């Protein structure tokens, strides 16, 4: 690949999106610098569920879910929680969410999530060929289980995935227990994606990709980016807490923290955060062979090198509220419901999923600043979409032609 009319790029954010974008730019021979106030891969990319989920086309902007939200919010220990002190700040997001919570928007989101998810693993496999992945990724599939409580929602999900050509296997309780004999059968059925991969150590994978980025000539500056602007026809200016840096193009890929910068650019993008939690049960990772997600509970478990990681819940509460002990207790109780043999947990962790109310990411140029490019808002699928986002954004930065329709991801959809 060759540099197509781009002399330099600065990237804000050293999570999975930022390092994958940086690597793809170097492959196109574009000098690239990544900025982050933290070490690479230590925020949301560190604590996620580790699922590579190319099948996950349906999101939360669905009328069937809308009816259940009030009931879930009134429960102290349900899969959805709201920090009531954050409601005023969330009103723009809630307004857009309600506007997009209908069948037409649901199918639009599913179609364009499928477009990029369909290329997600191929993009990762290209990267994995260049790094040592020993004991970092397994391909044993991922199982989703459910009860009959929300069976209409499950049937809707199955139909939409079938209509889009997503491969899935519907399983009975017996078939699930044949695969995972240690779990308690508190469910009535499930779905198996036997081709799916999962990460055994997401942080180490980001580190490996980052090391490859540095090896190929990329630069990393550990400073806190305070502002970013287009300072000339073909110049952008990144200002950190220490100095200013000039690049031809700049990319905002700092997840839930991206809104601070887009607001400065005059774009009122309704980006907010879904707060997600995890705990580890050390030495318990061999109780299951593959990730298991209990849809009724909004919770999942993944066998990892650090132990059995239990993850989940959606908590709407912004970036500043403290960790919720109720959320931790909820995840622990869900884990022990499926695996009663679990004992004490460790490593209570809170992370921030960057989420937009139509559940499509923002990928592409700023509508006000043509040399500033956005790559954020991947919600629950940031991990899955890291590599393909890297290819798409590097292509946008170097003016490559693409067969993908990128218009649904443009920030101009928010008026």
C-alpha positions in Angstrom: 0.0 0.0 0.0 1.2 3.5 -0.7 0.5 6.9 0.9 -2.3 8.6 -1.0 -2.1 12.3 -0.4 -1.6 12.3 3.3 1.6 13.5 4.9 0.9 12.8 8.6 -1.8 11.8 11.1 -2.3 12.2 14.8 -4.7 9.8 16.6 -6.3 10.6 19.9 -6.9 7.4 21.8 -4.8 4.3 22.3 -7.5 1.7 22.8 -8.3 -1.0 20.3 -9.7 1.5 17.7 -6.7 3.8 17.9 -4.0 1.1 17.7 -5.7 -0.6 14.8 -6.2 2.7 12.9 -2.5 3.5 13.5 -1.3 0.2 12.3 -3.3 0.4 9.1 -2.1 4.0 8.4 1.5 2.7 8.7 0.7 0.0 6.2 -0.2 2.8 3.9 3.1 4.5 4.6 1.6 7.5 6.5 3.7 8.8 9.5 1.4 8.3 12.5 1.4 9.4 16.1 -1.0 8.1 18.8 -1.8 10.2 21.9 -3.3 9.0 25.2 -3.0 10.1 28.8 -3.0 6.4 29.8 -1.0 3.4 28.7 -2.3 1.7 25.5 -5.3 -0.6 26.0 -5.8 0.1 29.7 -9.4 1.5 29.5 -12.5 -0.1 27.9 -10.2 -2.3 25.8 -8.8 -3.8 29.0 -11.9 -4.9 30.8 -14.3 -6.0 28.1 -15.9 -9.4 27.7 -13.4 -10.4 25.0 -16.0 -11.6 22.6 -15.5 -11.3 18.8 -19.1 -11.1 17.9 -19.6 -10.8 14.1 -23.2 -12.0 14.4 -24.4 -9.2 16.8 -26.4 -7.2 14.3 -29.3 -6.4 16.6 -28.8 -3.6 19.2 -30.9 -1.9 21.9 -33.0 0.5 19.7 -35.9 -1.9 19.5 -39.5 -1.4 20.4 -39.7 -4.7 22.2 -37.0 -3.6 24.6 -38.6 -0.1 25.0 -41.6 -1.6 26.8 -39.4 -3.3 29.4 -37.2 -0.4 30.3 -39.4 1.2 33.0 -39.7 -2.2 34.8 -35.9 -2.8 34.6 -35.1 0.7 35.9 -37.3 0.2 38.9 -35.4 -2.9 39.9 -32.3 -2.4 42.0 -30.8 -5.6 40.7 -31.7 -5.8 37.0 -29.6 -5.7 33.8 -30.3 -2.0 33.3 -29.7 0.8 35.8 -29.8 4.6 35.7 -27.9 7.0 37.9 -30.7 9.4 38.7 -28.3 12.4 39.2 -27.3 12.0 35.6 -30.7 12.2 34.0 -30.5 16.0 33.0 -27.2 15.3 31.1 -28.7 12.3 29.4 -31.8 14.0 28.0 -30.4 14.7 24.5 -29.4 11.0 24.3 -32.8 9.8 25.6 -34.6 12.0 23.0 -32.6 10.6 20.1 -33.0 7.0 21.5 -36.8 7.3 21.7 -36.8 8.7 18.1 -34.8 5.7 16.9 -36.6 3.0 19.0 -38.8 1.6 16.2 -38.9 -1.2 13.8 -37.6 0.8 10.8 -34.6 2.2 12.7 -33.9 -1.2 14.3 -33.7 -2.8 10.8 -31.6 0.0 9.5 -29.1 -0.4 12.4 -29.0 -4.2 11.9 -28.3 -3.8 8.2 -25.4 -1.4 8.6 -24.0 -3.2 11.7 -24.0 -6.3 9.6 -22.2 -4.5 6.8 -19.1 -3.9 8.9 -19.4 -6.9 11.3 -19.3 -9.2 8.2 -15.7 -8.0 7.6 -14.6 -7.8 11.2 -12.8 -11.2 11.6 -11.1 -11.1 8.3 -9.6 -7.8 9.3 -8.4 -9.2 12.6 -7.0 -12.4 11.0 -4.7 -10.2 8.8 -3.3 -8.6 12.0 -3.1 -11.9 13.9 -0.8 -13.3 11.2 1.8 -10.7 12.2 1.8 -11.2 15.9 2.3 -14.1 18.4 -1.2 -15.1 19.4 -0.2 -18.1 21.5 -2.8 -18.6 24.4 -4.5 -15.3 23.6 -7.4 -16.3 21.4 -9.7 -19.4 21.3 -12.2 -20.4 18.7 -14.7 -22.6 20.6 -17.8 -20.6 19.8 -20.1 -18.5 22.0 -23.4 -19.6 23.6 -26.3 -17.4 24.4 -29.0 -18.8 26.7 -32.5 -17.5 27.7 -35.7 -18.4 29.4 -39.2 -18.2 27.9 -39.8 -14.9 29.7 -38.9 -12.8 26.7 -39.3 -15.4 24.0 -40.9 -13.0 21.5 -37.7 -10.9 21.7 -35.6 -14.0 21.1 -37.7 -15.0 18.1 -37.3 -11.5 16.7 -33.5 -11.7 17.1 -33.4 -15.1 15.4 -35.5 -13.9 12.4 -33.5 -10.7 11.8 -30.2 -12.6 11.9 -31.6 -15.2 9.5 -32.9 -12.5 7.1 -29.4 -11.0 7.0 -27.7 -14.4 6.5 -26.1 -14.7 9.9 -25.1 -18.3 10.8 -26.6 -19.5 14.1 -27.6 -22.8 15.7 -30.6 -22.9 18.0 -30.0 -25.3 20.9 -32.1 -27.2 23.4 -31.2 -27.3 27.1 -29.7 -30.8 26.6 -27.5 -29.7 23.7 -26.3 -26.7 25.8 -25.4 -29.0 28.7 -23.7 -31.4 26.3 -21.4 -28.5 25.5 -21.2 -27.0 29.0 -22.0 -29.7 31.6 -21.0 -27.6 34.6 -23.7 -24.9 34.3 -27.0 -25.1 36.1 -30.0 -25.4 33.7 -31.9 -22.3 34.8 -32.7 -21.5 31.1 -35.0 -23.0 28.5 -33.0 -22.7 25.3 -30.2 -20.9 23.5 -28.2 -20.1 20.4 -24.7 -21.2 19.5 -22.3 -19.4 17.2 -19.8 -22.2 16.8 -17.4 -20.2 14.6 -16.9 -17.3 17.1 -13.6 -16.5 18.7 -13.0 -15.1 22.2 -10.0 -13.4 23.7 -8.2 -15.0 26.7 -6.5 -11.7 27.5 -7.8 -8.5 25.7 -5.2 -6.2 27.2 -2.3 -8.4 25.9 -3.8 -8.4 22.4 -4.0 -4.6 22.4 -0.4 -4.6 23.6 0.7 -6.9 20.8 -0.9 -4.7 18.2 0.6 -1.6 19.7 4.0 -3.2 19.8 3.6 -4.0 16.1 2.6 -0.4 15.5 5.8 0.9 17.2 7.9 -1.7 15.4 6.6 -0.4 12.0 7.6 3.1 12.9 4.6 4.5 14.8 5.0 7.0 17.6 3.2 7.2 21.0 3.0 10.3 23.1 1.6 9.8 26.6 0.0 13.2 27.1 -3.5 14.4 27.9 -5.1 15.9 24.7 -7.0 19.1 25.7 -8.1 20.3 22.3 -8.0 19.6 18.6 -8.9 21.8 15.7 -8.3 22.3 12.0 -5.8 25.1 11.9 -5.4 25.5 8.1 -6.5 24.1 4.7 -4.4 21.0 5.2 -3.4 21.2 8.9 -4.8 20.1 12.2 -3.5 21.1 15.6 -3.5 18.8 18.6 -2.9 20.6 21.9 -2.0 18.5 25.0 -1.3 19.4 28.6 2.3 19.9 27.6 2.6 21.3 24.0 1.1 21.6 20.5 1.5 19.2 17.6 0.7 19.7 13.9 -0.6 17.0 11.5 -2.2 17.1 8.1 -5.1 15.0 9.5 -6.2 14.0 13.0 -8.5 11.2 14.2 -10.7 11.2 17.3 -10.8 7.6 18.6 -11.0 8.0 22.4 -14.2 6.2 23.0 -16.5 7.6 25.6 -14.2 10.6 26.0 -14.6 11.7 22.4 -17.5 14.0 23.1 -15.3 16.6 24.8 -13.4 17.1 21.6 -16.3 17.0 19.2 -18.2 19.6 21.3 -15.2 21.9 20.8 -15.5 21.4 17.0 -19.1 22.6 17.1 -20.7 19.2 16.5 -23.5 18.3 18.9 -23.1 14.5 18.7 -25.3 12.7 21.3 -22.5 10.4 22.5 -22.9 9.0 26.0 -21.6 6.1 27.9 -22.9 2.7 29.0 -21.1 1.8 32.1 -20.1 -1.9 32.2 -18.6 -4.0 35.0 -16.5 -7.1 35.5 -15.2 -9.3 38.2 -12.9 -12.3 38.1 -13.2 -15.7 39.8 -9.6 -16.7 40.0 -8.8 -20.4 39.1 -12.4 -21.0 37.9 -11.8 -20.5 34.1 -11.9 -24.2 33.4 -15.5 -24.6 34.6 -16.7 -23.5 31.1 -15.0 -24.0 27.7 -16.4 -20.9 25.9 -18.2 -17.7 26.7 -21.8 -18.0 27.9 -24.2 -15.0 27.8 -27.5 -15.1 29.7 -29.7 -12.7 27.8 -32.5 -12.4 30.4 -29.9 -11.2 32.9 -27.8 -8.9 30.6 -24.7 -10.8 31.8 -22.0 -13.1 30.5 -19.0 -15.2 31.5 -15.7 -15.7 29.6 -12.8 -18.1 30.4 -9.7 -16.0 30.5 -6.1 -16.2 31.5 -6.8 -14.1 34.6 -9.7 -16.4 35.7 -13.4 -16.6 34.9 -14.4 -13.1 33.9 -18.1 -12.2 34.7 -19.2 -9.1 32.9 -22.3 -7.2 32.2 -25.1 -4.8 32.9 -25.9 -1.5 31.3 -25.6 1.4 33.7 -26.4 4.9 32.4 -24.5 7.3 34.6 -21.7 9.1 32.7 -18.0 9.2 33.3 -17.8 10.7 36.8 -20.1 8.7 39.1 -18.4 6.2 41.3 -18.5 2.4 40.9 -21.8 0.8 42.0 -21.7 -2.0 44.5 -25.2 -3.0 43.5 -23.9 -3.6 39.9 -21.1 -5.8 41.3 -23.4 -7.8 43.5 -25.8 -8.3 40.5 -23.0 -9.7 38.3 -21.7 -12.0 41.1 -25.3 -13.3 41.8 -25.8 -14.0 38.1 -22.6 -15.9 37.8 -23.4 -18.0 40.8 -26.9 -18.7 39.4 -25.3 -20.4 36.4 -22.3 -21.8 38.3 -23.2 -22.3 42.0 -19.7 -23.8 42.7 -18.2 -20.3 42.4 -16.6 -18.8 45.5 -15.1 -15.4 46.1 -14.5 -12.9 43.4 -11.7 -10.4 42.8 -10.8 -7.4 40.5 -14.0 -5.3 40.6 -13.8 -3.1 37.5 -15.8 -0.4 35.8 -15.4 0.7 32.2 -17.2 3.0 29.7 -18.8 1.8 26.4 -19.2 4.8 24.0 -22.8 4.6 22.8 -24.9 6.6 20.4 -28.7 6.5 20.5 -29.1 4.8 17.1 -26.4 2.2 18.0 -24.3 2.8 15.0 -20.8 4.1 15.4 -19.6 7.4 14.0 -17.0 6.7 11.4 -15.8 9.3 8.9 -14.9 13.0 8.5 -16.2 15.7 10.8 -19.0 17.6 9.0 -17.3 21.0 9.9 -13.6 20.0 9.6 -12.7 17.9 6.6 -9.2 17.0 8.0 -10.6 15.6 11.3 -11.9 12.1 11.2 -14.1 10.3 13.7 -14.0 6.7 14.9 -16.0 6.2 18.1 -19.4 5.1 19.4 -19.0 1.3 18.9 -21.0 0.6 22.1 -20.8 -3.2 23.0 -19.0 -4.0 19.8 -15.8 -1.9 20.1 -13.7 -5.0 20.6 -15.2 -6.8 17.6 -15.0 -3.8 15.3 -11.5 -2.6 16.1 -9.7 -4.1 13.2 -12.3 -3.3 10.5 -12.6 0.2 11.8 -8.9 0.5 11.5 -9.0 -0.4 7.8 -12.0 1.8 7.1 -10.6 4.9 8.8 -7.2 4.5 7.3 -8.9 4.3 3.9 -10.8 7.5 4.6 -7.6 9.3 5.7 -5.8 8.3 2.5 -8.8 8.8 0.1 -9.1 5.2 -0.8 -12.2 4.0 -2.7 -14.4 1.5 -0.8 -17.3 -0.8 -1.7 -18.9 -0.1 1.7 -21.6 2.5 2.1 -20.2 4.7 4.8 -23.0 7.3 4.8 -25.0 5.7 7.7 -22.0 6.2 10.1 -21.5 9.9 9.3 -21.9 12.3 12.1 -24.1 14.6 10.0 -27.0 12.2 10.8 -27.4 14.0 14.1 -29.0 17.4 13.3 
